[in-house]
Amino acid sequence: MADKAHFLEEIEKGYTFKGDSILLGGAMLDKEVQTGSFVKLPLRSMNRHGLIAGATGSGKTKTLQILAELLSAKGVPSLLMDIKGDLSGIAVPSDGHPKIDERHAKIGFPFKADDSPVEFLTLSDEPGARLRATVSEFGPVLFSKMLDLSETQAGIMAVVFKYCDDHKLPLLDLKDLKKTLQYLSNEGKDEIKAEYGTFSSTSVGAIMRKVVELEQQGAEVFFGERSFEVEDLCRVDENGKGIVSIIRLTD
């Protein structure tokens, strides 16, 4: 009994915080749930890195769903990547289950089925709000890394972005980028040489091939307008619940 009392005391001290928190479950001692001994996380710590690990069927997806639901109920929006399609279930309230009732009875915390406000996003033509961005918004450094360009090729990409910026030419999609590369390596070669220096047509050709390869992987669907705003991922609904933005990656 002394060991149990000490355990409950340590749990109480370890999971008592200033400010709001979310309830994850109940503490366990000798494989027994200690009713009323709550394991919580302070909201102020939820911007840190975390890892949900476990074997197949151990509840990793359910844990992620519960975290998103609890954060939403506290007015905190979240962004989830749904690879298998099973995270989307938080959009509708649960029908309930005896196992859920049993678990919450052991924890000592009542269960109330509720839905969460969800917006589905997609990078492709699948159902959902289209998530897009322009080539200009990516910038030369990130775009060069995405194409796995060499140092020389990355320098050329920086010149391309600088040229378009100086001449107020929008780089919206991959077609714009290819047209600019073609112009700068042909009829615009002298103009580029005078303003930014020379670069080899071989390097430009290598970049062009990598852009074409990116197109073949379906990237032309992603690049373009209208581009999404980061603020769109930080919204609450009319009831004060945080919007759960789910990017569907099932395809």
C-alpha positions as CSV (number, residue, x, y, z in Angstrom):
1,M,0.0,0.0,0.0
2,A,2.9,2.3,0.8
3,D,4.3,1.7,-2.7
4,K,1.0,2.5,-4.3
5,A,0.5,5.6,-2.2
6,H,4.0,6.8,-3.2
7,F,3.3,6.0,-6.8
8,L,0.0,8.0,-6.9
9,E,1.7,10.9,-5.1
10,E,4.5,11.0,-7.7
11,I,2.0,10.8,-10.6
12,E,0.0,13.7,-9.0
13,K,3.1,15.8,-8.6
14,G,4.5,14.9,-12.1
15,Y,1.3,15.7,-13.9
16,T,0.1,18.9,-12.2
17,F,0.8,22.0,-14.3
18,K,0.0,25.6,-14.4
19,G,-2.3,26.4,-17.3
20,D,-4.5,24.3,-19.4
21,S,-3.8,20.6,-20.3
22,I,-5.2,17.6,-22.1
23,L,-6.0,14.2,-20.6
24,L,-4.2,11.3,-22.2
25,G,-5.3,8.5,-19.9
26,G,-4.7,6.9,-16.5
27,A,-1.6,5.8,-14.8
28,M,-0.9,2.1,-14.4
29,L,0.8,0.2,-11.6
30,D,1.5,-3.5,-11.8
31,K,-0.6,-3.6,-15.0
32,E,-3.5,-2.2,-13.2
33,V,-5.1,1.2,-14.1
34,Q,-5.2,3.5,-11.1
35,T,-8.6,5.1,-11.2
36,G,-8.5,8.9,-10.8
37,S,-4.7,9.1,-11.4
38,F,-4.6,11.1,-14.6
39,V,-1.8,11.4,-17.1
40,K,-1.9,14.8,-18.7
41,L,0.0,17.0,-21.1
42,P,0.2,20.8,-20.7
43,L,-0.9,22.7,-23.8
44,R,2.2,24.9,-23.7
45,S,4.3,21.8,-24.4
46,M,2.4,20.6,-27.5
47,N,4.7,22.5,-30.0
48,R,7.6,20.2,-29.1
49,H,8.7,17.1,-31.1
50,G,7.1,13.8,-30.1
51,L,7.1,10.1,-31.2
52,I,4.2,7.7,-31.1
53,A,5.6,4.2,-31.4
54,G,4.3,0.7,-31.2
55,A,3.6,-2.5,-33.0
56,T,0.9,-3.0,-35.6
57,G,-2.6,-2.7,-34.0
58,S,-1.3,-1.2,-30.7
59,G,-3.2,2.1,-31.2
60,K,-0.8,4.6,-32.8
61,T,-3.5,6.0,-35.1
62,K,-6.0,6.1,-32.3
63,T,-3.5,8.0,-30.2
64,L,-3.0,10.5,-32.9
65,Q,-6.8,10.9,-33.4
66,I,-7.3,11.5,-29.7
67,L,-4.6,14.1,-29.5
68,A,-6.1,16.0,-32.5
69,E,-9.6,15.7,-30.9
70,L,-8.5,17.0,-27.5
71,L,-6.5,19.9,-29.0
72,S,-9.5,20.8,-31.2
73,A,-11.8,20.8,-28.1
74,K,-9.3,23.3,-26.5
75,G,-9.4,25.6,-29.5
76,V,-6.1,24.5,-30.9
77,P,-6.0,23.7,-34.7
78,S,-3.8,20.9,-36.0
79,L,-2.5,19.5,-39.3
80,L,-2.4,15.8,-39.9
81,M,-1.1,13.6,-42.8
82,D,-3.6,10.8,-43.6
83,I,-1.8,8.0,-45.5
84,K,-4.2,5.1,-45.0
85,G,-7.5,7.1,-44.8
86,D,-8.4,6.1,-41.2
87,L,-7.6,9.5,-39.5
88,S,-10.7,11.0,-41.2
89,G,-13.0,9.3,-38.8
90,I,-12.7,12.1,-36.3
91,A,-15.1,14.1,-38.5
92,V,-18.1,12.2,-37.1
93,P,-18.9,11.2,-33.5
94,S,-18.2,7.7,-32.4
95,D,-21.1,5.2,-32.1
96,G,-19.6,4.1,-28.8
97,H,-18.3,0.7,-27.8
98,P,-18.3,-1.4,-24.5
99,K,-14.4,-1.3,-24.6
100,I,-14.5,2.5,-24.6
101,D,-16.9,2.6,-21.7
102,E,-14.8,0.1,-19.8
103,R,-11.6,2.0,-20.4
104,H,-13.1,5.3,-19.2
105,A,-14.6,3.7,-16.2
106,K,-11.2,2.4,-15.2
107,I,-9.6,5.8,-15.8
108,G,-12.3,7.6,-13.8
109,F,-13.2,10.1,-16.6
110,P,-16.5,10.0,-18.5
111,F,-16.6,9.5,-22.2
112,K,-18.6,11.8,-24.5
113,A,-18.8,11.0,-28.2
114,D,-18.3,14.2,-30.3
115,D,-17.1,15.2,-33.7
116,S,-14.3,17.5,-34.6
117,P,-14.4,20.2,-37.3
118,V,-12.4,18.8,-40.2
119,E,-11.2,20.2,-43.5
120,F,-9.8,17.7,-46.0
121,L,-6.8,18.9,-48.2
122,T,-5.3,17.2,-51.2
123,L,-2.1,17.5,-53.2
124,S,-3.7,15.8,-56.2
125,D,-7.1,15.6,-57.9
126,E,-8.6,13.6,-55.1
127,P,-11.6,15.0,-53.2
128,G,-10.6,17.9,-50.9
129,A,-9.5,21.5,-50.9
130,R,-6.6,21.8,-53.4
131,L,-3.3,22.5,-51.6
132,R,-1.1,24.5,-54.0
133,A,1.9,26.8,-54.1
134,T,3.7,28.8,-56.7
135,V,7.3,28.1,-57.8
136,S,8.3,31.6,-56.6
137,E,7.0,30.9,-53.1
138,F,9.3,27.9,-52.8
139,G,12.4,30.0,-53.6
140,P,15.6,29.0,-55.3
141,V,17.2,27.2,-52.3
142,L,14.3,24.9,-51.4
143,F,13.5,24.3,-55.1
144,S,17.2,23.4,-55.8
145,K,17.1,20.9,-52.8
146,M,13.9,19.4,-54.1
147,L,15.5,18.8,-57.5
148,D,18.8,17.6,-55.9
149,L,20.8,20.1,-57.9
150,S,24.6,20.4,-57.8
151,E,26.2,23.6,-56.5
152,T,26.7,24.9,-60.0
153,Q,23.1,24.1,-61.0
154,A,21.7,25.7,-57.8
155,G,23.6,28.8,-58.7
156,I,21.9,28.9,-62.1
157,M,18.5,28.4,-60.4
158,A,19.3,31.4,-58.1
159,V,20.0,33.5,-61.2
160,V,16.7,32.4,-62.8
161,F,14.7,33.5,-59.7
162,K,16.7,36.7,-59.5
163,Y,16.1,37.5,-63.2
164,C,12.3,36.9,-62.8
165,D,12.2,39.0,-59.6
166,D,14.1,41.9,-61.2
167,H,11.9,41.9,-64.3
168,K,8.6,41.3,-62.4
169,L,8.0,38.0,-64.1
170,P,5.9,35.6,-62.0
171,L,7.1,32.0,-61.6
172,L,3.7,30.4,-61.0
173,D,4.1,26.8,-62.3
174,L,6.6,24.5,-63.8
175,K,5.7,25.7,-67.3
176,D,6.8,29.2,-66.3
177,L,10.1,27.8,-65.0
178,K,10.8,25.8,-68.2
179,K,10.0,28.8,-70.4
180,T,12.4,31.0,-68.5
181,L,15.2,28.4,-68.6
182,Q,14.7,28.1,-72.4
183,Y,14.8,31.8,-72.9
184,L,17.9,32.4,-70.7
185,S,19.8,29.7,-72.5
186,N,18.9,30.8,-76.0
187,E,17.7,34.3,-77.1
188,G,18.2,35.8,-73.6
189,K,21.8,34.5,-73.3
190,D,23.5,37.9,-74.0
191,E,21.2,39.7,-71.6
192,I,22.0,37.2,-68.8
193,K,25.7,37.5,-69.6
194,A,25.6,41.2,-69.3
195,E,23.7,41.3,-66.0
196,Y,24.5,38.1,-64.1
197,G,27.4,36.4,-65.9
198,T,27.6,33.3,-68.0
199,F,26.5,29.7,-67.4
200,S,26.8,26.6,-69.5
201,S,23.9,25.3,-71.6
202,T,24.8,21.8,-70.4
203,S,23.9,22.7,-66.8
204,V,20.7,24.3,-68.0
205,G,19.8,21.2,-69.9
206,A,20.4,19.1,-66.8
207,I,18.1,21.3,-64.8
208,M,15.5,21.1,-67.5
209,R,15.6,17.3,-67.4
210,K,15.1,17.3,-63.7
211,V,12.1,19.7,-64.0
212,V,10.6,17.4,-66.6
213,E,11.1,14.4,-64.3
214,L,9.3,16.3,-61.5
215,E,6.4,17.0,-63.9
216,Q,6.1,13.3,-64.7
217,Q,5.8,12.6,-61.0
218,G,2.6,14.8,-60.9
219,A,4.1,18.0,-59.5
220,E,2.4,20.1,-62.1
221,V,-0.9,19.5,-60.2
222,F,0.7,21.1,-57.0
223,F,2.5,24.1,-58.5
224,G,0.3,27.0,-59.5
225,E,-2.4,29.3,-58.2
226,R,-4.2,29.8,-56.0
227,S,-1.6,29.1,-53.4
228,F,-2.6,28.3,-49.9
229,E,-2.0,30.6,-46.9
230,V,-0.4,29.2,-43.7
231,E,-3.1,31.2,-41.8
232,D,-5.7,28.8,-43.3
233,L,-4.2,26.0,-41.1
234,C,-4.7,28.1,-37.9
235,R,-8.5,28.5,-37.7
236,V,-11.2,27.8,-35.2
237,D,-14.9,27.3,-36.0
238,E,-17.9,29.2,-34.7
239,N,-17.9,27.1,-31.5
240,G,-14.3,27.9,-30.7
241,K,-13.0,24.4,-31.7
242,G,-9.7,24.2,-33.6
243,I,-10.0,23.1,-37.2
244,V,-8.3,19.8,-37.9
245,S,-6.7,20.1,-41.4
246,I,-6.2,16.6,-42.8
247,I,-4.0,16.2,-45.9
248,R,-5.1,13.1,-47.8
249,L,-2.1,11.2,-49.0
250,T,-3.9,8.0,-49.8
251,D,-3.0,8.3,-53.5
